[in-house]
Structure formats: structure tokens, C-alpha cells
């Protein structure tokens, strides 16, 4: 059978690359750097990144040149090459773009082979989508199995229970139509409306998540809406399409971008960056919420019946518990202060001019809304923890103060009893005195007053 070609416009043959997004914290960067360096050229290894030293609300960005990765078994994939780019654009977070350039001829051939082997069960384009999904999965598997470092690598969950599929990293697929038939988004939608199952593109009442133009409408970003990252806090869109319809006008650029590191087009970067920063906000929200669990007051004091536990503690144990509670309260405040600085830094970078930041709602709105909701949940949790720490501190302090008071009163009672015994010993001399009745009456009144001062009504029981 000859190679099957799609009817009409073959938009899939315009695929240029597939990428995935990863993050790591600067505080934990050693794990990622040590794991990725064996796959980088000897003269282009990563040595380390430093947190920025400006205020959280001052934009900052440090971006590496792109590094070509020695991708294991690349000859068996659809990639011509695989590149890595890391950017530090917040005060504690680095984002990673892992991007594979697609060999179009190899992709078209594999698509046809899959189509023929399937017995024509699905349309040709469906097999193309499966081939590209597999290409994206290979990038994710490399990060998960070979590098084994980063937030998504270590934290992501399957999108649905009982499935064997894994959605390890947010993905981006880049299509370049600048030299193809459609020159605008409208033309593209019109051509695809009756021809292809392009994940809902052009279908009436089925434009999933919508398009967001950027780069002066030369490009658009489209949310796939069919793959999700599932967490205990919700599910979030996981793959996006970046479509370019016109080449960038390079005449006004300050320098020549035709450098060896320009494998990822500048237009793609401009569309990817605000999307990645939206994921950064979501990541930091979820990471903050998860990290709070270890700072809960229950980590210092587990029992629900604090009075019974305190009653069985020694004075030293109570003092240690009080110290631990003060330290826990301090750590919660310190944790949230540092997290808020990072939230502020992310928001500052996300609202910078560039890409589609000013019109990003259609694609990244679900990510940002979820990030802000989870950030608010984290803030509420911090407030609850702080209040519970303070209540525990007050209870322990009150118990210690009460215990000290009781000990003091017991000592006063002993002194009072000794005084009474001394007076009783003097009774023969008192009775022989001509003023014995007055002395005994005065002593009785003083004894009653002393008991009332030492133990107000109702407190004698507490000594039993």
C-alpha cells in the first residue's frame, strides 16, 4: 500500500517540536544539576544558579543559553535533537524547558506506518497525534527515570485512578504555519473545520479552552483540554499548542538571533514563558500547601486532651513542650513570609510585558485561578496554625503558672501548720495569762483570715 496522505491541508506536517516543562527550587538545585550534567557536553555543563538579590517586586531574569542534550536512544525517536534551557526568573525557582526538534519526514513516515498497521481503524491524523504523544512521553520519561529530579517528576499523580497513563510534565507542541497555506488563525480554523479532528479546533461549540493571540497576532496558544494533571487539590490542563502563522520581523531586533543556540524560535519562547510562569504560580501554591503539613501544631503536640497530658508531665517536660510550641509558631511565620516573597516574585514576572501576558486569560485562566485559590487556602491554613499554636502556648503557660501557685500555697499551708503547732505548745502559758480569752479569740480570727488568704473559697479541693 502506498503512503496515505490526508485529504486537503496536512497541518500535522507543520509540526516543529514538542517540549515539556519542569521546575526545581534553587535551594535544592544540586539534585537536578548532578542528574542532568552527565547528559550535557563536557564544556557546557551546569555549575549552579544563585537567587536574585533584588526585591521580590522588581523584575529579574537570568536565562541560560540552550544546551543540546545527549538524549539516550535519540535515533529511535522522532527528534533531530533535544535541547535544554533553564531560566531563573524568581527568587527561589528555576524553570526548565526540555524541547525536542521533530524530524518531519520521520514523523510523516511513522504516522503512515501506524495508520496501515491499524487496519484503517482511525483517521490518519489520529495516528499522528498518538505518535506525537509518544514523543512527548519520551521526554517526560527521560526526566522521570534518568534525571529523576524536579517538582513534577517527584510529585505528579496519574490523572485518573485505575489508569496506567502518566502525565508527568506540562507539554507544549509547536506548529509553524508561516510557510504553509494558512497565514492567519481564521484561515487555519476554516481549513481544519471539515478536514481534521484537531482536538476540537474549528468545531462548532467545541473550542476547548480557546485561543490566545500573542506576538502581534503572528502566533496563538491553544489549550488542549483533554489531558490533566491530577492532585489532591484538583485537576489542571496539561498540554498546549503553540501555532505560528507568520515569521517574526527581524529587522528591528537589536542583535542577530541566528546564533547556534536559536533552535527554539523566539516566537515559541515568547508564548511558552507566560504559560510556564502560570505553572510556576500553580506549582508554588501546591508546594506551599503540601509543605504546611509538617508545620502543623500536631507535629509538636498530638494529644487532644492536653490537660491530662500536662498533668502527667514533669516540669522539665512542660518547659521543653513550651519551647517547642514557640519554635513551631516561629517556623510557621518564617515559612509564610518566605513563601509570600516568592508569590510576589512570580506575579511580578508573570505580568511583565511580553508574550501574551496581557491577554492570557483564555489559555491560562484555569491555572491562575487554581493557583490563587490554593494560595488563599495556604494562607488560611497558616492563620489556623498560628491561632492553634497560640492557644496551646496559653494552655501550657496557664498550667505551669497554676502549678507553681499550688506549690506555693502548699508551702504556705505547711508554714501555717507549724505556726499553729508552736502556738499550741504555748497554750499552758497563754491560759495562765489574765488576758487568755482575748488572746485566743484574736488567734482564732487570724487563723481564719490566714486560711482565706492562702486558699480562697473553692480552692481547698484542688490540694486534695
Long-range contacts (C-beta under 8 A, 24 or more apart in sequence): 1-116, 3-108, 3-109, 3-112, 4-112, 4-115, 4-116, 4-124, 5-124, 6-123, 6-124, 6-125, 6-195, 6-196, 7-195, 8-191, 8-195, 9-180, 9-181, 9-182, 9-191, 9-192, 9-195, 11-175, 11-177, 11-180, 11-188, 11-191, 11-192, 11-196, 11-198, 12-107, 12-108, 12-111, 12-125, 12-128, 12-129, 12-196, 13-104, 13-107, 13-108, 14-175, 14-176, 14-177, 14-180, 15-102, 15-104, 15-107, 15-132, 15-173, 15-174, 15-175, 16-101, 16-102, 16-104, 16-174, 16-175, 16-176, 16-265, 16-268, 17-99, 17-100, 17-101, 17-102, 17-173, 17-174, 17-264, 17-268, 18-99, 18-100, 18-102, 18-132, 18-135, 18-136, 18-139, 18-171, 18-172, 18-173, 18-174, 19-97, 19-98, 19-99, 19-100, 19-139, 19-171, 19-172, 19-173, 19-174, 19-264, 19-272, 20-98, 20-136, 20-139, 20-140, 20-143, 20-168, 20-169, 20-170, 20-171, 20-172, 21-95, 21-96, 21-97, 21-98, 21-152, 21-169, 21-170, 21-171, 21-172, 21-272, 21-275, 21-276, 21-279, 22-95, 22-96, 22-98, 22-143, 22-150, 22-151, 22-152, 22-153, 22-169, 23-93, 23-94, 23-95, 23-96, 23-150, 23-151, 23-152, 23-279, 23-280, 23-283, 24-93, 24-94, 24-96, 24-149, 24-150, 24-151, 25-92, 25-93, 25-94, 25-151, 26-50, 26-51, 26-88, 26-92, 26-93, 26-94, 27-92, 29-94, 31-149, 32-96, 32-147, 32-149, 32-150, 35-146, 35-147, 35-148, 35-149, 36-69, 36-84, 36-147, 36-149, 39-69, 39-70, 39-71, 39-72, 39-146, 39-147, 40-67, 40-69, 40-70, 40-84, 41-67, 41-68, 41-70, 44-68, 46-86, 49-86, 49-88, 49-94, 50-88, 51-88, 51-91, 51-92, 52-88, 52-90, 52-91, 56-91, 56-341, 56-342, 56-344, 56-345, 56-348, 57-344, 57-345, 57-348, 58-348, 59-348, 59-349, 59-352, 60-89, 60-90, 60-91, 60-345, 60-349, 61-87, 61-88, 61-89, 61-349, 62-87, 62-88, 62-89, 63-87, 63-88, 63-89, 65-261, 66-261, 66-262, 66-263, 66-264, 68-263, 69-98, 71-100, 71-142, 72-142, 72-146, 77-135, 77-138, 78-102, 78-103, 78-106, 78-107, 78-110, 78-131, 78-132, 78-135, 79-103, 79-135, 81-263, 82-139, 83-263, 83-264, 85-264, 87-273, 89-277, 89-349, 90-280, 90-342, 90-345, 90-346, 90-349, 91-341, 91-342, 91-345, 92-338, 92-342, 92-345, 93-280, 93-283, 93-284, 93-342, 93-345, 93-346, 95-276, 95-277, 95-279, 95-280, 96-150, 97-264, 97-269, 97-272, 97-276, 98-139, 98-142, 98-143, 98-169, 99-263, 99-264, 100-135, 100-138, 100-139, 101-263, 102-132, 102-135, 107-131, 107-132, 123-196, 123-197, 125-196, 125-197, 125-198, 126-197, 129-199, 132-173, 136-171, 136-173, 136-239, 137-166, 137-168, 139-169, 139-171, 140-166, 140-167, 140-168, 140-169, 140-171, 141-168, 143-168, 143-169, 144-168, 151-283, 151-287, 152-229, 152-283, 155-231, 155-286, 155-287, 155-290, 156-229, 156-231, 157-229, 157-230, 157-231, 158-230, 159-227, 159-228, 159-229, 159-230, 159-235, 159-238, 160-230, 167-227, 167-228, 167-229, 167-230, 167-238, 170-229, 170-238, 170-239, 170-240, 170-275, 170-276, 170-279, 171-227, 171-238, 171-239, 171-240, 172-239, 172-240, 172-241, 172-242, 172-268, 172-272, 172-275, 173-239, 173-240, 173-241, 173-242, 174-241, 174-242, 174-244, 174-265, 174-268, 175-241, 175-242, 175-243, 175-244, 176-244, 176-265, 177-243, 177-244, 177-245, 178-244, 178-245, 178-246, 178-247, 182-245, 183-245, 183-246, 184-217, 184-245, 185-211, 185-213, 185-217, 185-220, 185-243, 185-245, 187-245, 188-243, 188-245, 199-224, 199-225, 199-226, 199-241, 200-225, 209-237, 209-362, 209-363, 209-366, 210-362, 210-363, 211-362, 211-363, 212-356, 212-359, 212-360, 212-361, 212-362, 212-363, 212-364, 213-356, 213-359, 214-270, 214-271, 214-274, 214-355, 214-356, 214-359, 215-244, 215-248, 215-267, 215-270, 215-271, 215-355, 215-356, 218-244, 218-245, 218-246, 218-247, 218-248, 218-267, 219-243, 219-244, 219-245, 219-246, 219-267, 219-270, 219-271, 220-245, 221-271, 221-275, 221-356, 221-363, 222-363, 223-362, 223-363, 223-366, 231-286, 233-286, 233-289, 233-370, 233-374, 233-377, 234-370, 234-374, 236-282, 236-366, 236-367, 236-370, 237-366, 237-367, 240-275, 240-363, 242-267, 242-268, 242-271, 242-272, 244-268, 270-354, 270-355, 270-356, 271-355, 271-356, 272-355, 273-354, 273-355, 274-350, 274-354, 274-355, 274-356, 274-357, 274-360, 274-364, 275-360, 275-363, 275-364, 277-346, 277-349, 277-350, 278-350, 278-360, 278-364, 278-367, 278-368, 278-371, 279-367, 280-346, 280-350, 281-343, 281-346, 281-347, 281-350, 281-367, 281-368, 281-371, 281-372, 281-375, 282-367, 282-368, 282-370, 282-371, 282-374, 284-339, 284-342, 284-343, 284-346, 284-371, 285-343, 285-370, 285-371, 285-372, 285-374, 285-375, 285-378, 286-374, 288-339, 288-374, 288-375, 288-378, 289-374, 289-377, 289-378, 289-381, 291-335, 292-332, 292-335, 292-378, 292-381, 292-382, 292-385, 295-328, 295-331, 295-332, 295-335, 295-385, 296-385, 297-325, 297-328, 297-385, 297-388, 297-389, 297-392, 299-328, 300-324, 300-325, 300-328, 300-392, 301-325, 301-392, 306-392, 306-395, 306-396, 307-395, 307-399, 310-395, 310-396, 310-399, 315-400, 315-403, 318-396, 318-399, 318-400, 319-400, 321-396, 322-393, 322-396, 322-397, 322-400, 325-389, 325-392, 325-393, 325-396, 326-393, 328-389, 329-386, 329-389, 329-390, 329-393, 332-382, 332-385, 332-386, 332-389, 333-386, 335-382, 336-378, 336-379, 336-382, 339-378, 343-375, 406-462, 406-463, 409-454, 409-455, 409-459, 409-463, 410-463, 412-454, 413-454, 413-455, 413-463, 416-447, 416-450, 416-451, 416-454, 420-447
